[in-house]
Amino acid sequence: MEYGFLGNTGLQVSDMCLGTMQFLWTTDEPNSFAVLNAFVEAGGNFVDTADVYSRWADGCKGGEAETVIGKYRRNQPPPDSKRFGSVQKVLSDRNFDLLDKIEEIARSRNKTAAQISLGWILAKPNVAAPIIGANNVEQLKDSLGATGLKLNEEEMSVLDKMSEWKSQ
């Protein structure tokens, strides 16, 4: 995992931010804990959470992700250890051509489309960290496969051009 500063806050965070909106909504508590464990073991320390994420889902009232994160943190070593010690809470037709191009680049690099997309976002100077979500450890590991990925100038240029907004 690579690290950078969150804007001008002085906080050093992992270059991947784990989105948690799925915790206790589409992901049960054991799988949520497994995703958190895998993220921390990969060096992640930046988690996005907001107590409104699942409020609209049947059976949810909001705050489900925060409940899971709180239980997880209570069961971890003290904050001075490396494990989850510095998690920061952050409140938080042409499109098909672009997706085809992303998949083409992914095949040529033996990566997934998600990894290429995340690598593209990671290369943007105004992005502190993309927010990734995972329903299971396999999805998290796939997203983390983008860490350290550097797209070349041609790949960046073509993706940037294809994603430009053009008003009619």
C-alpha positions in Angstrom: 0.0 0.0 0.0 1.2 3.5 -0.8 0.4 6.6 1.3 -0.1 10.2 0.7 -1.4 13.3 2.6 -5.2 14.0 2.7 -5.3 17.4 1.2 -3.5 19.8 3.5 -4.7 18.2 6.7 -1.3 16.6 7.5 -3.0 13.2 7.8 -1.1 10.5 6.0 -3.6 7.9 4.6 -3.4 4.9 2.4 -3.9 5.5 -1.4 -7.0 3.3 -1.2 -10.0 4.3 0.9 -12.3 1.5 2.0 -16.0 2.3 1.5 -18.2 0.7 4.1 -21.7 1.4 3.0 -22.4 -2.3 2.4 -21.6 -3.3 6.0 -24.8 -4.8 7.6 -26.7 -4.0 4.4 -25.5 -6.3 1.7 -22.6 -7.7 3.7 -23.0 -9.5 7.1 -20.9 -8.8 10.1 -18.4 -11.7 9.8 -17.7 -10.8 6.1 -17.5 -7.1 7.1 -14.8 -8.0 9.7 -13.0 -10.2 7.2 -12.9 -7.3 4.7 -11.7 -4.9 7.4 -9.0 -7.4 8.4 -7.8 -7.9 4.8 -7.7 -4.1 4.3 -5.7 -3.5 7.4 -3.4 -6.4 6.7 -2.8 -4.9 3.2 -1.7 -1.6 4.9 -5.0 0.3 4.6 -5.8 3.0 7.2 -8.4 5.1 5.4 -12.1 4.3 5.8 -15.1 6.2 4.4 -18.3 6.0 6.4 -21.4 8.1 6.9 -24.4 7.1 9.0 -26.9 7.8 6.2 -25.5 5.2 3.7 -28.0 2.4 4.3 -30.9 4.4 5.7 -33.0 3.9 2.5 -32.6 0.1 2.6 -35.3 -2.1 4.1 -34.5 -3.1 7.6 -31.7 -0.5 8.0 -31.9 2.7 9.9 -28.5 4.2 9.2 -25.4 3.8 11.2 -25.0 0.1 10.5 -21.5 0.5 9.1 -20.4 2.6 12.1 -21.7 -0.2 14.4 -19.6 -2.8 12.6 -16.5 -0.5 12.6 -16.9 0.2 16.3 -17.2 -3.5 17.2 -14.2 -4.2 15.0 -12.0 -1.5 16.6 -13.0 -2.6 20.2 -11.7 -6.1 19.4 -8.3 -4.8 18.0 -5.0 -4.1 19.8 -4.6 -0.6 21.2 -4.4 2.2 18.7 -0.6 2.6 19.0 -0.2 -0.7 17.1 -0.1 -0.7 13.3 -3.5 -2.5 13.1 -6.2 0.0 12.2 -4.5 2.6 14.4 -4.9 5.6 12.2 -8.2 5.1 10.5 -9.8 8.4 9.6 -13.5 8.9 9.3 -14.4 11.0 6.3 -18.0 12.2 6.0 -18.6 12.1 3.4 -23.1 5.0 -25.9 -19.7 7.0 -25.3 -19.6 5.6 -21.8 -19.7 2.1 -23.3 -16.8 3.0 -25.5 -14.9 4.1 -22.4 -15.7 0.8 -20.7 -14.6 -1.2 -23.7 -11.3 0.7 -23.7 -10.8 0.1 -20.0 -11.4 -3.6 -20.6 -9.0 -3.6 -23.6 -6.2 -2.1 -21.4 -7.0 -4.5 -18.6 -6.6 -7.5 -20.9 -3.3 -6.2 -22.3 -1.9 -5.7 -18.8 -3.4 -8.9 -17.2 -5.5 -6.8 -14.8 -9.2 -6.4 -14.2 -11.3 -3.5 -15.4 -11.7 -2.4 -11.8 -8.0 -2.3 -11.3 -7.4 -0.2 -14.4 -10.2 2.2 -13.4 -8.7 2.6 -10.0 -5.2 3.0 -11.4 -6.6 5.8 -13.6 -8.2 7.5 -10.7 -5.1 7.1 -8.5 -3.0 8.9 -11.2 -5.2 12.1 -10.8 -3.3 14.7 -8.8 -6.5 16.0 -7.2 -7.6 12.6 -5.9 -6.4 11.8 -2.3 -7.7 8.2 -2.5 -10.5 6.5 -4.4 -13.2 5.0 -2.2 -13.5 1.3 -2.7 -16.2 -1.0 -1.4 -16.2 -4.7 -1.0 -18.8 -7.3 -0.1 -16.1 -9.9 0.5 -12.4 -10.3 0.8 -12.0 -11.4 -2.9 -13.5 -8.1 -4.1 -11.3 -6.2 -1.7 -8.2 -8.0 -3.0 -9.2 -7.3 -6.6 -9.4 -3.6 -5.8 -6.2 -3.6 -3.9 -4.5 -5.0 -7.0 -4.6 -1.4 -8.4 -2.1 -0.2 -5.7 1.1 0.8 -7.4 -0.4 0.4 -10.9 1.0 3.1 -13.2 -0.8 3.6 -16.5 1.4 5.0 -19.2 0.9 8.4 -20.9 -1.0 6.9 -23.9 -3.4 5.0 -21.7 -4.0 8.0 -19.5 -4.5 10.3 -22.5 -7.0 8.0 -24.2 -9.0 7.5 -21.0 -9.0 11.2 -20.2 -10.2 12.1 -23.7 -12.9 9.5 -23.8 -14.3 10.6 -20.4 -14.4 14.4 -21.3 -17.8 15.9 -20.9 -19.0 17.5 -24.2 -22.2 19.5 -24.1 -24.4 19.3 -27.1 
